[in-house]
Amino acid sequence: MQTETFIHPAAVVETGAKLGAGVRIGPFCHVSADAVIGDRVELISHVAVMGATTLGEGCKVFPQATLGAAPQNNKHKGGRTTLVVGKNCTIREGVTMHLGTDTSRGATTVGDNGLFLAYAHIAHDCIVGDNVTMANVATLGGHVEVGNNVTLGGLCAVHQMTRIGHHAFAGGAAIIDGDIIPYGMVMGNRARLRGLNVIGMKRSGLPRAEIFALRKAYKMIFDPARAVAENIPAVEREFQGSAIVRDMLDFIQARGKRHFTVPPLRNAVSDDAADDES
């Protein structure tokens, strides 16, 4: 295992930056004085790590990525805010992740094991969970919350203040202007639910009984004969012992005044319908 830190002669590492063991900083990188670079992080070349940015151990950052630039928010007054990226993230070419704002939570946080493909963008004050994949040019507006094990397809755009539940999936070029329920699968402009991310549920190891329970609860929650708020009590009664259904209901009921839950596409059959198990 590489334990010696290597800094290319053409890189700039400002005095005060903290570098872990085995860090490799390639040519034309710039690391700010307030940065913290974890063990075995590799900055390949032409990477800018700005401001109070922390990169967790094992991250690999490709050329032209810019991490820790000032937030694109007119309310920011220039105070010290942070960007914290977890362990073992792959950050591809041209990715941008911004600091938090000093008039809000003051931090942008990204979890472990993320995969952020070329030109993906994470805006100020976002909270991104573990094992998240953002394909090329996927974009998060400010204050977005993304759960664990979420996949966002290429060219997705997520409106500010939006929540995306864990294990959700968004198809390419989806325009997401509302909250996506846990395990939800959305597509389109504007994005609408097309059922549940059954493939993702199976890959995560959920028992078949829980998958079927969640699918039945989904159909009850979004029964078009009544409003969602009217359907929820019946779902609560039928699935009193189901933690996974309770998880989905809690997500829906936790929405604030600025949030609405992305509804199913009207008059459409769920795209997960062909994925039933006998």
C-alpha positions as CSV (number, residue, x, y, z in Angstrom):
1,M,0.0,0.0,0.0
2,Q,1.3,3.5,-1.0
3,T,2.0,5.4,2.2
4,E,4.1,8.3,0.9
5,T,2.4,11.4,-0.3
6,F,3.3,12.6,-3.8
7,I,2.8,16.2,-5.0
8,H,3.6,16.9,-8.7
9,P,6.0,19.8,-9.1
10,A,3.4,21.6,-11.2
11,A,0.7,21.4,-8.5
12,V,0.0,24.1,-5.9
13,V,-0.7,23.1,-2.4
14,E,-1.2,26.1,-0.1
15,T,0.4,26.2,3.3
16,G,-2.1,25.0,5.9
17,A,-3.7,22.2,3.8
18,K,-3.8,18.9,5.6
19,L,-2.8,15.9,3.6
20,G,-3.2,12.2,4.7
21,A,-1.0,9.3,4.0
22,G,-0.6,8.1,0.4
23,V,-2.2,11.1,-1.2
24,R,-1.3,11.7,-4.9
25,I,-1.7,15.2,-6.3
26,G,-1.1,15.4,-10.1
27,P,0.0,18.2,-12.3
28,F,-1.8,21.6,-12.3
29,C,-4.0,20.8,-9.3
30,H,-4.6,23.5,-6.7
31,V,-5.4,22.7,-3.1
32,S,-6.5,25.5,-0.8
33,A,-5.0,26.2,2.6
34,D,-8.3,25.2,4.4
35,A,-8.6,21.9,2.6
36,V,-8.4,18.4,4.3
37,I,-7.4,15.6,2.0
38,G,-7.8,12.1,3.4
39,D,-5.6,9.1,3.1
40,R,-5.0,7.6,-0.4
41,V,-7.0,10.4,-2.2
42,E,-5.9,10.9,-5.8
43,L,-6.3,14.1,-7.7
44,I,-5.3,13.1,-11.2
45,S,-4.7,16.6,-12.7
46,H,-6.2,20.0,-13.1
47,V,-8.4,19.6,-10.0
48,A,-9.3,22.6,-7.9
49,V,-10.0,21.9,-4.2
50,M,-11.2,25.3,-2.8
51,G,-12.2,26.6,0.5
52,A,-12.9,24.5,3.6
53,T,-13.3,21.2,1.7
54,T,-12.8,17.8,3.1
55,L,-12.2,14.7,0.9
56,G,-12.6,11.4,2.6
57,E,-10.0,8.6,2.3
58,G,-9.8,6.7,-1.0
59,C,-11.5,9.4,-3.2
60,K,-10.4,9.7,-6.8
61,V,-10.9,13.0,-8.6
62,F,-10.6,13.4,-12.3
63,P,-9.4,16.4,-14.4
64,Q,-11.3,19.7,-14.3
65,A,-13.4,18.9,-11.2
66,T,-14.0,21.9,-9.0
67,L,-14.7,21.1,-5.3
68,G,-15.6,23.8,-2.7
69,A,-16.2,26.8,-4.9
70,A,-18.4,29.6,-3.3
71,P,-22.1,28.9,-3.4
72,Q,-24.2,30.3,-6.3
73,N,-26.5,32.1,-3.9
74,N,-26.9,35.8,-3.6
75,K,-27.7,35.5,0.1
76,H,-24.3,34.2,0.9
77,K,-22.2,36.9,2.8
78,G,-18.8,35.3,2.3
79,G,-18.5,33.6,5.7
80,R,-16.7,30.3,6.2
81,T,-18.8,27.4,5.1
82,T,-17.8,23.8,4.2
83,L,-18.0,21.0,1.8
84,V,-17.5,17.5,3.2
85,V,-17.2,14.5,0.8
86,G,-17.2,11.0,2.3
87,K,-14.9,8.0,1.6
88,N,-14.2,6.2,-1.6
89,C,-16.1,8.5,-3.9
90,T,-15.3,8.6,-7.7
91,I,-15.6,12.2,-9.0
92,R,-15.3,12.3,-12.8
93,E,-14.3,15.1,-15.2
94,G,-15.8,18.5,-14.7
95,V,-17.9,17.7,-11.6
96,T,-18.7,20.7,-9.4
97,M,-19.7,20.6,-5.7
98,H,-20.2,23.9,-3.9
99,L,-19.8,25.0,-0.3
100,G,-22.8,25.7,1.9
101,T,-24.2,29.2,2.5
102,D,-23.6,31.2,5.7
103,T,-27.3,32.2,5.8
104,S,-28.4,28.5,5.8
105,R,-27.0,25.2,7.2
106,G,-23.5,26.3,6.1
107,A,-22.4,22.9,4.8
108,T,-22.8,20.7,1.8
109,T,-22.3,17.0,2.7
110,V,-21.8,14.0,0.4
111,G,-21.7,10.4,1.7
112,D,-19.5,7.5,1.1
113,N,-19.0,5.4,-2.1
114,G,-20.6,7.9,-4.4
115,L,-20.1,7.8,-8.2
116,F,-20.4,11.2,-9.8
117,L,-20.0,11.1,-13.6
118,A,-18.8,13.9,-15.9
119,Y,-20.2,17.4,-15.2
120,A,-22.6,16.4,-12.4
121,H,-23.3,19.3,-10.1
122,I,-24.1,19.4,-6.4
123,A,-25.2,22.8,-5.2
124,H,-24.9,24.6,-1.9
125,D,-26.3,23.1,1.3
126,C,-27.3,19.7,-0.3
127,I,-27.2,16.5,1.8
128,V,-26.3,13.5,-0.4
129,G,-26.3,10.0,1.1
130,D,-24.1,7.0,0.7
131,N,-23.9,4.9,-2.5
132,V,-25.4,7.6,-4.7
133,T,-24.9,7.6,-8.5
134,M,-25.3,10.8,-10.5
135,A,-24.8,10.2,-14.2
136,N,-23.4,12.7,-16.7
137,V,-24.7,16.3,-16.2
138,A,-27.2,15.3,-13.4
139,T,-27.8,18.5,-11.4
140,L,-29.0,19.2,-7.8
141,G,-30.3,22.6,-6.9
142,G,-29.6,24.1,-3.5
143,H,-30.8,22.5,-0.3
144,V,-31.7,19.2,-2.0
145,E,-31.7,16.0,0.2
146,V,-30.8,12.7,-1.5
147,G,-31.1,9.4,0.4
148,N,-28.8,6.4,0.3
149,N,-28.6,4.2,-2.8
150,V,-30.2,6.7,-5.2
151,T,-29.5,6.7,-8.9
152,L,-30.0,9.8,-11.0
153,G,-29.8,9.3,-14.8
154,G,-27.9,11.6,-17.2
155,L,-29.2,15.2,-17.6
156,C,-31.5,14.9,-14.6
157,A,-32.3,18.3,-13.0
158,V,-33.6,18.4,-9.4
159,H,-35.3,21.6,-8.2
160,Q,-34.0,23.3,-5.0
161,M,-35.5,22.3,-1.7
162,T,-36.5,18.9,-3.0
163,R,-36.2,15.5,-1.2
164,I,-35.3,12.2,-2.9
165,G,-36.0,9.1,-0.8
166,H,-33.5,6.3,-0.5
167,H,-33.3,3.7,-3.2
168,A,-35.1,6.0,-5.7
169,F,-34.3,5.9,-9.4
170,A,-34.7,8.7,-11.9
171,G,-34.5,8.1,-15.6
172,G,-32.4,10.2,-17.9
173,A,-33.4,13.8,-18.5
174,A,-36.0,13.8,-15.8
175,I,-37.0,17.2,-14.5
176,I,-37.7,16.7,-10.8
177,D,-39.7,19.5,-9.1
178,G,-41.2,17.5,-6.2
179,D,-40.2,14.9,-3.6
180,I,-39.6,11.3,-4.8
181,I,-40.8,8.6,-2.4
182,P,-38.3,6.0,-1.1
183,Y,-38.0,3.2,-3.7
184,G,-39.8,5.4,-6.3
185,M,-39.0,5.3,-10.0
186,V,-39.6,8.5,-12.0
187,M,-39.2,9.6,-15.6
188,G,-40.2,12.5,-17.8
189,N,-40.6,16.3,-17.9
190,R,-42.1,16.9,-15.4
191,A,-41.1,13.7,-13.7
192,R,-43.9,11.4,-12.6
193,L,-43.8,8.1,-10.8
194,R,-43.8,5.1,-13.0
195,G,-44.0,2.6,-10.1
196,L,-41.3,1.3,-7.7
197,N,-37.7,0.6,-8.3
198,V,-38.2,-3.1,-8.0
199,I,-34.8,-4.0,-9.5
200,G,-33.1,-1.8,-7.0
201,M,-35.1,-3.3,-4.2
202,K,-34.0,-6.8,-5.2
203,R,-30.4,-5.8,-5.5
204,S,-30.5,-4.3,-2.0
205,G,-31.6,-7.7,-0.6
206,L,-35.2,-6.8,0.4
207,P,-37.2,-10.0,1.1
208,R,-39.9,-10.7,-1.6
209,A,-42.7,-10.4,1.0
210,E,-41.6,-6.8,1.8
211,I,-41.4,-5.9,-1.9
212,F,-45.0,-7.2,-2.4
213,A,-46.2,-5.3,0.7
214,L,-44.7,-2.1,-0.5
215,R,-46.1,-2.5,-4.0
216,K,-49.6,-3.1,-2.6
217,A,-49.3,-0.1,-0.3
218,Y,-48.1,2.1,-3.2
219,K,-51.2,1.2,-5.2
220,M,-53.4,2.1,-2.2
221,I,-51.6,5.3,-1.4
222,F,-51.9,6.6,-5.0
223,D,-55.4,5.2,-5.7
224,P,-56.8,8.0,-7.9
225,A,-60.3,7.7,-6.5
226,R,-59.3,9.7,-3.5
227,A,-56.6,12.2,-2.4
228,V,-53.4,10.7,-1.0
229,A,-54.2,12.2,2.4
230,E,-57.5,10.2,2.4
231,N,-55.8,7.0,1.4
232,I,-53.1,7.0,4.0
233,P,-55.3,6.0,7.0
234,A,-56.4,2.8,5.2
235,V,-52.8,2.0,4.4
236,E,-51.7,2.5,8.0
237,R,-54.4,0.1,9.2
238,E,-53.6,-2.6,6.7
239,F,-49.8,-2.5,7.1
240,Q,-49.5,-1.8,10.9
241,G,-46.6,-4.2,11.3
242,S,-44.6,-3.2,8.2
243,A,-41.6,-1.1,8.8
244,I,-40.9,-0.6,5.1
245,V,-44.4,0.7,4.5
246,R,-44.2,2.9,7.6
247,D,-41.0,4.3,6.1
248,M,-42.7,5.4,2.9
249,L,-45.7,6.9,4.8
250,D,-43.4,8.9,7.1
251,F,-41.6,10.3,4.1
252,I,-44.8,11.5,2.5
253,Q,-46.2,12.9,5.8
254,A,-43.0,14.7,6.6
255,R,-43.2,17.0,3.6
256,G,-43.3,20.7,4.4
257,K,-45.1,23.6,2.9
258,R,-42.5,23.9,0.1
259,H,-42.8,20.2,-0.9
260,F,-45.2,18.1,-2.8
261,T,-44.8,14.4,-3.6
262,V,-44.3,13.5,-7.2
263,P,-47.5,11.7,-8.3
264,P,-47.9,8.8,-10.6
265,L,-48.3,9.5,-14.3
266,R,-52.0,9.7,-15.0
267,N,-53.6,6.7,-16.8
268,A,-50.3,4.9,-17.0
269,V,-49.4,1.3,-16.1
270,S,-46.5,1.0,-13.7
271,D,-43.3,0.2,-15.5
272,D,-42.4,-2.3,-12.8
273,A,-45.5,-4.4,-13.6
274,A,-43.5,-6.8,-15.8
275,D,-41.1,-7.5,-13.0
276,D,-43.5,-9.6,-10.9
277,E,-42.2,-12.8,-9.4
278,S,-44.3,-15.8,-9.5
